[in-house]
Amino acid sequence: MKKVVVGLSGGVDSSVAALLLQEQGYEVIGLFMKNWHDDSVVISRECPWLEDSNDALIVAEKLGIPFQVVDLSVEYKERIVDYMFREYEMGRTPNPDVLCNREIKFDLFLKMALELGADYVATGHYCRKGNTTSASGEGVYQLLAGKDPNKDQSYFLCQLNQEQLSRALFPIGDLQKSEVRELARAHGLITAEKRDSQGLCFIGKVRLPEFLQQQLSPKEGNIITIPADADKLQPVGTEFSSREAELTALSKSLELEPADGTVVGRHQGAHYFTVGQRKGLDVGGTPEPLFVIQTDVRENIIYTGEGKAHPGLYRKALYVMEEEVHWVRPDLTLAPGEELKVMARIRYRQELQSAVLVKAEKGLYVEFSEPQSAITPGQFVAWYEGEELLGSGVIA
């Protein structure tokens, strides 16, 4: 009998994942990951992990499977939280959920499961694993979108590799969320009606500004509004010496200066803000809301534009540095000069966008058919072919 360790989070999705695996004949073990108990940084006044671990225990008892709480809080702080602080300090916006899957669930947690003699680890993600054959005739694993288009979580797993996929099971990937809840109800699981968690992976609710202020000191600076018709926002010219020169121009951040706009307010630290952000600016008196179009952490300036159609919010391409390019399907890796038509997204829940990958000597460009709003450094771009996620990268 194959043994599988399920990451029981105390939610309905992982509960039903454990149930289905048990019904499929696996020997199932439930583990709850405790990822936070650092009193020096208060993530939430609530304590969701206690309630969640208790719910996970009740589900395990209901299913009659072994259960254990494992403390990964030291590693979580080093690999996720400290990384978040460093990225925000540099004016970038990290995605902790993608990192948690790569660094915690499918690295530390996977190693722990293998030490327990498990053949697989399983999670309650809405995605699927497939198999296919590469051009060279070798078998490869595929990361496929979940069948429920409203819950597809393949984006959050965009950094997984072939070894991790070989050990991964996603039991609910073929189900709709409504079917998952119905199964939980039918089997009397306590999590059947429990609301989905919102917040950091396996931690819970986080008020990000408060969280960041505990480690990144406030520093007053100017909020500057850039008019929509500013010269630096006008489309780049069409005469380029090469394809790469064109893509460099299309993917480049605006080089804004204080003289390009008007001071309209003050902020408490450019590192607290991200491109595309609207809330928290506290600037009134404009016909349309202000959106952050760029942050300058070195000079501690936030540049804003009026309205979500402001041209400063949009770019047609982005760049991923070579060391940040990741192929879930390494057999499809592009060589310099090669291109590949794909569908791509730059954030979770964004509709897939038509794009072209262009491999350069020292990185990868993603050129979209239509300009994209709020392309944010530090976030992940993921590219797909049909329902298969082929690879991803950190936006430079």
C-alpha positions in Angstrom: 0.0 0.0 0.0 1.4 3.4 -1.0 1.8 5.9 1.8 0.9 9.6 1.4 1.3 12.5 3.8 -1.4 15.2 3.5 -0.8 18.7 4.5 -4.0 19.2 6.6 -4.5 22.9 6.9 -7.8 22.8 8.8 -9.7 23.8 5.7 -12.3 21.9 3.6 -10.0 21.4 0.6 -7.2 19.5 2.4 -9.8 17.6 4.4 -11.5 16.3 1.3 -8.0 15.6 -0.3 -7.3 13.3 2.7 -10.7 11.7 2.4 -10.4 10.9 -1.3 -6.9 9.5 -0.9 -8.2 7.2 1.8 -11.0 6.0 -0.5 -8.5 5.4 -3.2 -6.6 2.9 -1.0 -3.6 5.0 0.2 -2.2 4.8 3.7 -2.8 8.4 4.7 -1.0 10.5 7.4 -2.1 14.0 8.3 0.4 16.7 9.2 -0.4 20.3 10.1 2.3 22.8 9.5 2.8 25.4 12.2 4.6 28.2 10.5 4.6 31.1 13.0 5.2 31.8 16.7 7.6 34.8 16.6 6.4 37.2 19.2 8.8 39.9 17.9 6.7 40.3 14.8 2.9 40.2 15.4 1.2 38.9 12.2 -2.3 39.0 13.6 -4.1 39.7 16.8 -6.1 36.6 16.1 -4.6 33.2 16.4 -5.9 31.2 13.5 -3.4 28.4 13.6 -4.7 27.1 16.9 -8.3 26.8 15.5 -7.0 25.4 12.2 -4.8 22.8 13.8 -7.7 21.8 16.1 -10.0 21.4 13.0 -7.3 19.4 11.2 -7.1 17.1 14.3 -10.9 16.6 14.4 -10.9 15.7 10.6 -8.0 13.2 11.1 -9.9 11.6 14.0 -13.0 11.4 11.9 -11.1 9.7 9.1 -9.1 7.5 11.5 -5.7 8.6 10.2 -2.6 9.4 12.2 -2.1 13.2 12.8 0.8 15.3 13.9 1.6 19.1 14.2 5.0 19.9 12.8 6.8 23.2 13.7 8.4 24.8 10.6 8.3 28.3 12.0 12.0 28.9 12.1 12.4 27.9 8.5 9.3 29.8 7.5 10.7 33.0 9.0 14.1 32.5 7.3 12.8 31.5 3.8 9.5 33.5 3.5 9.1 36.3 6.1 12.7 37.6 6.0 12.6 37.4 2.2 9.4 39.4 2.1 11.0 42.2 4.2 14.1 42.3 2.0 12.0 42.5 -1.1 9.8 45.3 0.2 12.8 47.2 1.4 14.2 47.1 -2.1 10.8 48.4 -3.5 9.7 45.0 -4.9 6.5 43.1 -4.2 7.0 39.4 -3.4 4.5 36.6 -3.6 4.7 34.6 -0.3 2.2 32.0 -1.4 4.3 30.9 -4.4 7.4 30.9 -2.2 5.7 28.9 0.5 4.8 26.2 -2.0 8.3 26.0 -3.4 10.3 26.4 -0.1 8.0 24.9 2.6 5.3 22.5 1.3 7.3 21.0 -1.5 10.7 21.2 0.0 10.9 21.0 3.8 7.5 19.3 4.1 8.2 16.9 1.3 11.6 15.9 2.8 9.8 15.4 6.2 7.2 13.1 4.5 9.9 11.1 2.7 11.7 10.6 6.1 8.4 9.1 7.4 8.5 6.6 4.6 5.9 8.3 2.4 5.8 7.8 -1.3 3.9 11.1 -1.9 2.8 14.4 -0.4 -0.7 15.7 -1.1 -2.3 19.1 -0.8 -5.7 20.6 -1.3 -4.7 22.7 -4.3 -7.1 23.0 -7.3 -4.7 21.8 -9.9 -3.8 18.5 -11.6 -0.7 16.5 -12.5 -0.4 14.9 -15.9 2.1 12.8 -17.8 3.4 13.2 -21.3 6.5 12.4 -23.4 9.2 14.9 -24.3 10.5 15.3 -27.9 13.4 13.1 -26.9 11.1 10.3 -25.8 11.5 10.7 -22.1 8.5 10.8 -19.7 7.8 14.1 -18.0 5.3 15.4 -15.5 2.8 18.2 -16.3 1.3 20.8 -14.0 -2.3 21.3 -15.2 -4.9 23.9 -14.3 -7.7 22.8 -11.9 -11.0 21.9 -13.5 -12.8 24.6 -11.5 -11.9 27.8 -13.5 -12.8 30.0 -10.5 -10.5 28.1 -8.1 -7.6 27.1 -10.4 -4.4 27.4 -8.2 -1.8 26.3 -10.7 -0.2 29.8 -10.6 0.7 29.3 -6.9 2.6 26.1 -7.9 4.5 27.7 -10.8 7.9 27.2 -9.2 7.6 23.4 -8.8 10.2 21.2 -10.5 10.0 17.7 -12.0 11.3 16.0 -8.8 8.7 17.7 -6.7 5.9 16.9 -9.1 6.9 13.3 -9.2 6.1 13.1 -5.5 3.0 15.4 -5.5 -0.7 14.4 -5.5 -3.6 16.9 -6.0 -6.7 14.8 -5.2 -9.3 17.6 -5.7 -8.0 19.0 -9.0 -10.8 17.5 -11.0 -13.5 18.8 -8.7 -15.5 21.9 -8.5 -15.5 23.7 -5.2 -19.2 23.0 -4.7 -18.4 19.3 -5.1 -15.7 19.4 -2.5 -18.0 21.0 0.0 -20.7 18.4 -0.8 -18.3 15.6 -0.2 -17.3 17.1 3.1 -20.9 17.4 4.1 -21.7 13.9 3.0 -18.9 12.5 5.2 -19.7 14.7 8.2 -16.4 16.6 8.1 -16.3 19.6 10.5 -14.7 21.8 7.8 -17.6 21.4 5.3 -18.9 24.9 5.7 -15.7 26.6 6.8 -14.8 29.7 4.9 -11.6 29.7 2.8 -8.6 31.2 4.6 -7.4 34.6 3.5 -3.8 35.7 4.1 -0.3 34.3 4.2 0.2 30.6 3.4 -0.6 28.6 6.6 -0.5 31.7 8.8 -3.8 33.5 8.3 -4.9 37.1 8.2 -2.3 39.8 7.8 -2.6 43.6 7.7 0.3 44.1 5.5 1.1 47.8 6.3 1.2 47.0 10.0 3.2 43.8 9.3 5.8 45.8 7.3 6.0 48.7 9.8 7.3 46.3 12.5 10.5 45.7 10.6 10.7 48.6 8.1 10.9 52.0 9.7 8.5 54.7 8.6 10.1 57.5 6.5 8.2 60.4 5.3 8.3 61.3 1.6 6.4 63.0 -1.2 3.5 61.6 -3.3 3.9 63.0 -6.8 1.2 62.8 -9.4 2.2 62.5 -13.0 -0.2 63.9 -15.6 -1.5 61.4 -18.2 -0.1 63.4 -21.1 3.5 63.7 -19.6 6.2 63.3 -22.2 7.7 60.2 -20.5 4.5 58.3 -20.7 4.2 58.6 -24.5 4.7 55.4 -26.5 8.3 54.6 -27.4 9.4 55.0 -31.0 9.3 52.3 -33.6 12.9 52.5 -34.8 15.0 49.9 -33.0 18.4 48.4 -33.8 17.2 44.9 -32.9 14.3 42.9 -31.6 15.9 42.8 -28.1 16.4 46.6 -28.1 12.6 46.9 -28.8 11.7 44.5 -26.0 14.1 46.3 -23.6 12.3 49.6 -24.3 8.8 48.0 -23.9 9.7 46.3 -20.6 11.7 49.1 -19.0 10.3 50.9 -16.0 9.6 54.6 -16.4 12.5 56.9 -15.5 10.4 59.4 -13.5 11.7 62.4 -11.7 10.0 64.9 -9.2 10.0 67.6 -11.9 7.8 65.4 -14.1 4.8 65.9 -11.8 3.2 67.7 -8.9 3.5 67.0 -5.1 -0.1 66.2 -3.8 0.6 64.6 -0.5 3.0 62.8 1.9 3.5 59.1 2.7 5.2 57.1 5.5 7.6 55.1 3.4 7.8 54.2 -0.3 8.7 50.6 0.7 5.1 50.1 2.0 3.6 50.6 -1.4 3.3 48.6 -4.6 2.6 49.4 -8.3 -1.1 49.5 -9.0 -2.0 50.2 -5.3 -4.9 52.6 -4.7 -5.7 52.3 -1.0 -3.6 53.9 1.7 -2.6 57.0 -0.3 -5.0 59.3 1.6 -5.0 62.0 -1.1 -8.4 63.5 -1.9 -9.7 66.1 -4.3 -9.0 64.4 -7.6 -11.8 63.5 -10.0 -10.6 59.9 -10.2 -8.7 57.9 -7.6 -4.9 57.9 -7.6 -3.0 54.7 -8.4 0.7 54.1 -7.7 2.5 53.9 -11.0 6.0 53.7 -9.6 7.9 53.7 -6.3 11.4 55.0 -5.8 12.7 53.6 -2.5 16.1 55.2 -2.9 14.7 58.7 -3.0 11.6 57.7 -1.0 9.1 59.0 -3.6 5.8 57.5 -4.7 4.7 58.4 -8.2 0.9 58.2 -8.9 -1.5 58.6 -11.8 -5.1 59.6 -11.9 -7.5 56.8 -12.9 -7.0 53.1 -13.6 -6.6 53.9 -17.3 -3.6 56.1 -16.7 -0.9 55.2 -19.2 1.8 55.1 -16.6 0.2 51.9 -15.2 0.7 50.0 -18.5 3.5 48.2 -20.1 3.5 45.8 -23.1 6.4 43.6 -22.0 8.4 42.4 -19.0 11.8 40.9 -18.3 12.9 38.0 -16.2 16.6 37.7 -15.4 18.3 34.4 -16.4 18.7 33.1 -12.8 14.9 33.7 -12.1 13.7 31.8 -15.2 12.1 28.5 -14.2 10.7 25.8 -16.4 8.3 23.3 -14.9 8.9 21.5 -18.3 12.7 21.8 -18.7 12.5 19.9 -22.0 10.8 23.0 -23.5 13.5 25.4 -22.4 14.2 28.0 -25.1 17.6 28.8 -26.5 18.8 32.4 -27.1 16.9 33.8 -30.1 14.0 31.3 -29.9 10.4 32.4 -29.3 7.3 30.6 -28.1 3.6 31.7 -28.3 2.0 31.2 -24.9 -0.8 32.4 -22.6 0.5 34.2 -19.5 -0.6 35.8 -16.3 1.2 38.2 -13.9 -1.0 37.6 -10.9 -3.4 35.1 -9.5 -6.9 35.2 -10.8 -5.9 37.3 -13.8 -7.4 36.1 -17.0 -4.7 34.4 -19.2 -3.3 36.9 -21.7 -1.9 36.2 -25.2 1.9 36.6 -25.2 5.2 35.6 -26.8 8.3 34.4 -24.8 11.5 35.7 -26.4 14.7 34.2 -25.0 17.6 36.6 -24.8 21.2 35.8 -24.0 20.9 36.8 -20.3 17.2 36.4 -19.6 13.7 36.1 -21.0 11.2 38.7 -22.3 7.4 38.2 -22.1 5.7 40.4 -24.7 2.0 40.7 -24.4 -0.5 41.2 -27.3 -2.1 44.0 -25.2 -0.5 46.3 -22.6 -0.8 45.0 -19.1 -1.7 47.0 -16.0 0.5 47.1 -12.9 3.4 44.8 -14.0 5.0 44.6 -10.6 8.7 43.8 -9.9 9.0 40.8 -7.5 5.8 39.2 -8.6 5.7 36.0 -10.7 4.8 35.7 -14.3 3.6 32.2 -15.3 3.1 31.0 -18.9 0.8 28.3 -20.2 0.1 26.2 -23.3 -3.5 25.2 -23.1 -4.2 24.1 -19.6 -0.6 23.2 -18.9 1.6 25.6 -16.9 5.0 25.4 -18.6 7.2 27.7 -16.5 7.5 31.0 -14.6 9.8 33.7 -13.5 10.2 36.6 -11.1 9.5 39.9 -12.8 12.6 42.2 -12.8 
